[in-house]
């Protein structure tokens, strides 16, 4: 099934895109580039791809960028691209967390739309300042919590909004991995080094890297607002400066309760994101490793399997599905959904018309909440798991 409106969207000129970070050896940069191109909405034309000018130039050459539009710093890129007649219209920021605020600021104040990797920033003070800048700017701010782009996640969100589960009582969400079971950062592995460094990652380790995904997914699907939490954080690997495992109890406004577990020291788990939600009328379960299926159990009835384009799937899932039933869509497609929603919003702004209400993507507000979640977890754990309000 094609994305509704995709043919019309494809007739728009590709949006000129720049990238900050994402050079040689950066996994997430390549993911962003693939996501941006999948639905043919963006054209990467400029980049400040590394904090080291030599690496930035080499990475730009590898990607086939015009050497005159390969920059040694994001500030240089923002200044020059804003002056060019055919300068970038949007920028992807795919750096370690501590760079997000300063980089985004340079582009927002020049009216360039920002598509930023999560978490929003490395600390709550910067997150709040960035929100103020985004709110005051004419440019859009899109946060790439990519798991919100899965069709069956949108299906779950639609079902809960429609009252299919009744009043929500319980939320269980988890995101275990095993790649930091040993002290990988001590080998110099780039992805492990910055994620375990408080100066680059912020106060949270696993909580900031994957706990924010779990927290955001629960909020996105249920529509609930987190009121307070009690967290128990651990750094199980000797010498590690940030948490690599967290158990978090959640209290939502309205009375719902939840539990969140994130871990990067759980052998046997690769990217084990999973969510279960239970209400007065039924429950749902979704697993990221098998993303084209959603289990729905009305109370007192047998479990029902809802497939991406099958019976029971609603308009929200169909709108972001690209291919027929039985052909799986996965991680890259979900990531691409965020970019395509961003393109729809950017094109609406260019035309001076309202963004379609059906367009959904995580915003700077979601980013602030994510950073607040991390800092609340750290504060709670330091108080021996005391309840902390967000």
Secondary structure by P-SEA (a helix, b strand, c coil): ccccaaaaaaaccccbbbbcccccccaaaaaaaaaaacccccccccccccccaaaaaaaaaaaccccccccccaaaaaaaaaaccccccbbbbbccccaaaaaaaaaaaacbbbbccccccccaaaaaaaaaaaaaccbbbbbcccccccaaaaaaaaaaaacccccccbbbbbbbbccccccccccccaaaaaaaccccccccccccccaaaaaaaaaaacccccccbbbbbbccccccccccbbbbbbbccccccbbbbbbccccccccbbbbbbbccccbbbbbcccccbbbbbcccccbbbbccccccccaaaaaaccccccccccaaaaaaaaaaaaaaaaaaaaacccccccbbbbcaaaaaaaaaaaaaaaaaaaaccccccc
